């Protein structure tokens, strides 16, 4: 089975398979697997919530500190924050048979239900409370995670959440439930928790047949993760060191306009500016094994160099050692070196995620000043 650039976790029944990234040629052993397992979780933590490919989900019994538990922990942390800051209230329409006339009388239902109960009124009125769709979704996800994890620490936190979270009515949650959600300034803080709840609720498919072969697959595009990790590492390094680097992820510029239809734009992975200088980085999660970059990647960097008026551009790869190779684009007519520099930057994975991020920033600074 080939996973190409995707990493993550797959579970079939009780069998759990973790697909880990790897950027070296070391033979697989427990220490190497543990290194990349911890680095993958560290990278996911560093970049925050990430887009995931989720064909399906299942009932889980997972080991501590796994990729799945990372998302459980992120969800619990988000909901704990919401409970701590105070759950929002919203207006909702309610219909009920009461002894007091409030709101508007639903005449057809009133006649049907109260023909022999003249002291009652069937009315429609507005109620201002915590019972609304956002809380219904979160409550259902809390209940689901309680069945998915066997980790005692998470069970304790879920139990505390259940005490602080109001009981919600049961309601079917579908894809349309989430597409109809509209966030306001008041509800924007719910977005991360709702995104993770969506992942869990829409992809939970327990096996109803004998055998219990439930299936789960959470797969991450390692190219996207690598790009985001390098970006947040550079941003963190610039902030900690109070540097003047302005670091942008995927800034786009219009590039081509057809006579009819939509315009096309250029979108490099990372653009860094300082004073009048511009640097462009394009991240690639692949092992060159001593060879040259893909010719399409080099052509892309040539265009970035011109269009962004860059001092330098570089392709950024994972590597076995921190290093950078310089290179220059050649003159079209003479095939001699020009002043257009395109380098290759190789970043060695460190066992400590924070040290790795610091190393990435140092390597960039060395390359930019060289």
KALIN-V5393 format. One record per pair of residues at least 24 apart in sequence whose ideal C-beta (glycine too) atoms are under 6 Angstrom apart, sorted by sequence separation. I is the first residue (numbers start at 1). J is the second residue. D is the distance in Angstrom with one decimal. If there is no record, write none. Layout:
I/J/D + I/J/D
//
This chain:
280/304/4.6 + 97/122/5.0 + 247/272/5.2 + 44/70/5.9 + 322/348/4.9 + 245/272/5.4 + 246/273/4.6 + 302/329/5.7 + 319/346/2.9 + 321/348/5.3 + 173/201/5.0 + 280/308/5.5 + 41/70/5.6 + 95/124/4.9 + 139/168/3.9 + 245/274/5.1 + 312/341/4.8 + 313/342/5.1 + 314/343/4.2 + 315/344/5.4 + 316/345/4.7 + 317/346/5.4 + 318/347/6.0 + 319/348/5.7 + 244/274/5.3 + 278/308/5.4 + 280/310/4.8 + 94/125/5.8 + 284/315/5.8 + 314/345/4.8 + 136/168/4.7 + 278/310/4.7 + 94/127/4.7 + 135/168/5.7 + 279/312/5.3 + 280/313/4.3 + 281/314/5.6 + 282/315/5.4 + 283/316/4.6 + 284/317/5.5 + 277/311/4.8 + 91/126/4.9 + 92/127/5.6 + 136/171/5.3 + 281/316/5.2 + 305/340/5.1 + 130/166/5.2 + 268/304/5.1 + 91/128/5.4 + 89/128/5.5 + 231/270/5.5 + 89/129/5.6 + 92/132/5.9 + 89/130/5.5 + 266/307/5.7 + 301/342/4.9 + 322/363/5.3 + 90/132/4.3 + 227/269/4.9 + 87/130/5.0 + 324/367/5.0 + 230/283/5.3 + 134/190/5.2 + 141/197/3.8 + 144/200/5.7 + 227/283/4.3 + 226/283/5.2 + 9/67/4.7 + 9/68/5.9 + 79/138/5.8 + 138/197/6.0 + 141/200/5.5 + 226/285/4.3 + 137/197/5.1 + 141/201/5.9 + 223/285/4.9 + 222/285/4.6 + 72/145/5.3 + 72/149/5.5 + 76/157/5.2 + 83/164/4.7 + 72/154/5.9 + 79/161/5.9 + 230/316/6.0 + 64/151/5.6 + 60/148/4.4 + 61/150/4.7 + 279/368/5.6 + 88/186/5.8 + 78/192/5.1 + 79/193/5.5 + 78/193/3.8 + 75/196/4.3 + 236/357/5.7 + 233/357/3.9 + 237/361/2.6 + 71/196/5.9 + 233/360/4.2 + 234/361/5.8 + 49/192/5.6 + 54/199/5.9 + 57/203/3.7 + 56/203/5.4 + 57/204/4.6 + 59/206/5.3 + 54/203/4.6 + 56/205/5.0 + 59/214/5.1 + 58/214/2.8 + 58/215/5.5 + 58/216/4.5 + 56/215/5.0 + 57/216/4.8 + 55/217/4.8 + 54/218/5.9 + 52/218/5.4 + 53/219/4.3 + 47/228/4.2 + 43/225/5.9 + 47/229/5.7 + 46/229/5.9 + 47/232/5.6 + 43/229/4.8 + 46/232/5.6 + 13/212/5.7 + 13/213/4.4 + 21/222/5.3 + 12/215/5.4 + 11/216/4.2 + 10/217/4.8 + 9/218/5.4 + 8/218/4.7 + 8/219/4.1 + 8/220/5.0 + 6/219/4.4 + 7/220/5.5 + 7/222/5.1 + 5/221/6.0 + 5/222/4.9 + 5/223/5.3 + 23/287/5.9 + 23/318/3.4 + 24/320/4.9 + 39/349/5.8 + 42/353/3.3
//
